[in-house]
Amino acid sequence: MSNSPKKTVWSLQDNKRTEDQRNAFKPTGIKPRNKTLQYILVSILLMFVLSFLLIQIYEDTLEVCITDTFCINSIDDVLLYTLYVFANIFLVVLSIVGAYAFGRKLARYFKI
């Protein structure tokens, strides 16, 4: 075994890469953009479209009275009823997130 030629272990491509290929993964110093706001806006838009589609799937007329004099239905007031369904879905999602955050803080308090 001592007579066999030494192999360079660190060179996987036998030094065939160019300088540009070597520098391809060096840090550029530019911070990556924070896409949290973009994700939140897309999620809200997706929930709004889902609200609209839920109204279109159901064929019967649905009516909701918000006050004694202000009633909306799913046939005549499509946009208002979509906003009503969206607000309900948003409240459910917001309450789930709030319960999760509260439970997490409570678990940290009890050190579970």
GIPE-V157792 format. One record per residue. N is the residue number from 1. PSI is psi in radians with two decimals (* if undefined). OMEGA is omega in degrees with one decimal (* if undefined). D_FIRST is the distance of its C-alpha to the first C-alpha in Angstrom with 2 decimals. Layout:
n:N psi:PSI omega:OMEGA d_first:D_FIRST
n:N psi:PSI omega:OMEGA d_first:D_FIRST
This chain:
n:1 psi:-0.51 omega:-179.0 d_first:0.00
n:2 psi:-0.25 omega:179.1 d_first:3.77
n:3 psi:-0.25 omega:-178.0 d_first:5.37
n:4 psi:2.56 omega:-178.5 d_first:5.54
n:5 psi:2.58 omega:179.6 d_first:8.93
n:6 psi:2.36 omega:176.8 d_first:10.10
n:7 psi:2.46 omega:173.9 d_first:12.31
n:8 psi:2.06 omega:-175.9 d_first:15.63
n:9 psi:-0.57 omega:-172.3 d_first:16.22
n:10 psi:-0.37 omega:-177.2 d_first:19.93
n:11 psi:1.85 omega:-178.5 d_first:21.01
n:12 psi:-0.40 omega:-176.8 d_first:21.84
n:13 psi:0.34 omega:175.6 d_first:23.77
n:14 psi:0.70 omega:178.0 d_first:21.94
n:15 psi:0.66 omega:179.2 d_first:24.94
n:16 psi:-0.08 omega:-178.8 d_first:27.42
n:17 psi:2.57 omega:176.3 d_first:29.96
n:18 psi:3.01 omega:179.5 d_first:33.14
n:19 psi:-0.64 omega:177.6 d_first:34.66
n:20 psi:-0.67 omega:178.2 d_first:37.21
n:21 psi:-0.59 omega:177.8 d_first:34.62
n:22 psi:-0.60 omega:-176.8 d_first:32.87
n:23 psi:0.08 omega:-174.6 d_first:36.27
n:24 psi:-0.57 omega:-174.8 d_first:37.45
n:25 psi:0.29 omega:175.7 d_first:36.90
n:26 psi:2.55 omega:-179.4 d_first:37.96
n:27 psi:2.46 omega:-178.2 d_first:41.10
n:28 psi:-0.28 omega:-177.7 d_first:44.34
n:29 psi:-0.07 omega:179.1 d_first:46.49
n:30 psi:2.22 omega:179.1 d_first:48.91
n:31 psi:2.45 omega:176.4 d_first:49.70
n:32 psi:2.57 omega:-178.9 d_first:49.73
n:33 psi:2.52 omega:175.6 d_first:53.24
n:34 psi:2.05 omega:-175.0 d_first:54.64
n:35 psi:0.29 omega:-177.9 d_first:55.63
n:36 psi:-0.79 omega:-179.6 d_first:57.45
n:37 psi:-0.71 omega:179.0 d_first:60.88
n:38 psi:-0.74 omega:178.1 d_first:59.91
n:39 psi:-0.70 omega:179.5 d_first:58.68
n:40 psi:-0.77 omega:-179.9 d_first:61.90
n:41 psi:-0.69 omega:177.6 d_first:64.11
n:42 psi:-0.65 omega:178.1 d_first:62.39
n:43 psi:-0.73 omega:178.6 d_first:62.76
n:44 psi:-0.75 omega:178.0 d_first:66.45
n:45 psi:-0.69 omega:178.6 d_first:67.00
n:46 psi:-0.70 omega:176.6 d_first:65.30
n:47 psi:-0.63 omega:179.0 d_first:67.57
n:48 psi:-0.75 omega:177.9 d_first:70.60
n:49 psi:-0.68 omega:177.0 d_first:69.74
n:50 psi:-0.68 omega:177.8 d_first:69.17
n:51 psi:-0.75 omega:178.9 d_first:72.60
n:52 psi:-0.74 omega:-179.3 d_first:74.20
n:53 psi:-0.59 omega:177.1 d_first:72.56
n:54 psi:-0.64 omega:178.5 d_first:73.66
n:55 psi:-0.67 omega:-178.2 d_first:77.24
n:56 psi:-0.53 omega:180.0 d_first:77.00
n:57 psi:-0.72 omega:-178.1 d_first:75.61
n:58 psi:2.12 omega:-172.0 d_first:78.54
n:59 psi:-0.44 omega:-178.6 d_first:81.61
n:60 psi:2.76 omega:177.7 d_first:84.38
n:61 psi:2.22 omega:177.8 d_first:86.03
n:62 psi:2.41 omega:-178.6 d_first:84.85
n:63 psi:2.39 omega:178.8 d_first:87.10
n:64 psi:2.30 omega:175.0 d_first:86.53
n:65 psi:2.02 omega:-179.2 d_first:89.23
n:66 psi:-0.75 omega:171.3 d_first:87.88
n:67 psi:-3.06 omega:179.6 d_first:91.37
n:68 psi:-0.52 omega:-175.9 d_first:94.75
n:69 psi:-0.21 omega:-175.4 d_first:95.42
n:70 psi:1.82 omega:178.5 d_first:91.96
n:71 psi:2.50 omega:176.9 d_first:90.38
n:72 psi:2.59 omega:175.3 d_first:87.64
n:73 psi:2.91 omega:-171.5 d_first:86.64
n:74 psi:-0.18 omega:180.0 d_first:83.64
n:75 psi:-0.87 omega:-176.2 d_first:85.58
n:76 psi:-0.72 omega:-176.2 d_first:87.73
n:77 psi:1.25 omega:-173.8 d_first:85.57
n:78 psi:-0.77 omega:-177.1 d_first:82.06
n:79 psi:-0.76 omega:178.9 d_first:80.58
n:80 psi:-0.70 omega:178.9 d_first:82.25
n:81 psi:-0.60 omega:174.8 d_first:81.24
n:82 psi:-0.74 omega:177.0 d_first:77.65
n:83 psi:-0.63 omega:177.8 d_first:77.73
n:84 psi:-0.80 omega:179.3 d_first:79.18
n:85 psi:-0.71 omega:178.3 d_first:76.40
n:86 psi:-0.75 omega:179.9 d_first:73.78
n:87 psi:-0.67 omega:178.3 d_first:75.26
n:88 psi:-0.77 omega:178.1 d_first:75.13
n:89 psi:-0.72 omega:-179.7 d_first:71.48
n:90 psi:-0.71 omega:177.8 d_first:70.64
n:91 psi:-0.67 omega:178.0 d_first:72.42
n:92 psi:-0.81 omega:179.8 d_first:70.53
n:93 psi:-0.73 omega:179.7 d_first:67.13
n:94 psi:-0.65 omega:178.5 d_first:68.16
n:95 psi:-0.60 omega:176.5 d_first:69.29
n:96 psi:-0.77 omega:178.2 d_first:66.01
n:97 psi:-0.72 omega:178.5 d_first:64.05
n:98 psi:-0.71 omega:178.2 d_first:66.48
n:99 psi:-0.65 omega:177.5 d_first:66.19
n:100 psi:-0.79 omega:-179.8 d_first:62.39
n:101 psi:-0.72 omega:178.2 d_first:62.56
n:102 psi:-0.76 omega:178.7 d_first:65.15
n:103 psi:-0.62 omega:177.9 d_first:63.15
n:104 psi:-0.74 omega:177.8 d_first:60.04
n:105 psi:-0.67 omega:178.6 d_first:62.04
n:106 psi:-0.66 omega:178.0 d_first:63.66
n:107 psi:-0.65 omega:176.5 d_first:60.32
n:108 psi:-0.60 omega:179.2 d_first:59.09
n:109 psi:-0.72 omega:179.6 d_first:62.34
n:110 psi:-0.07 omega:179.1 d_first:61.84
n:111 psi:0.84 omega:178.2 d_first:58.06
n:112 psi:* omega:* d_first:57.21
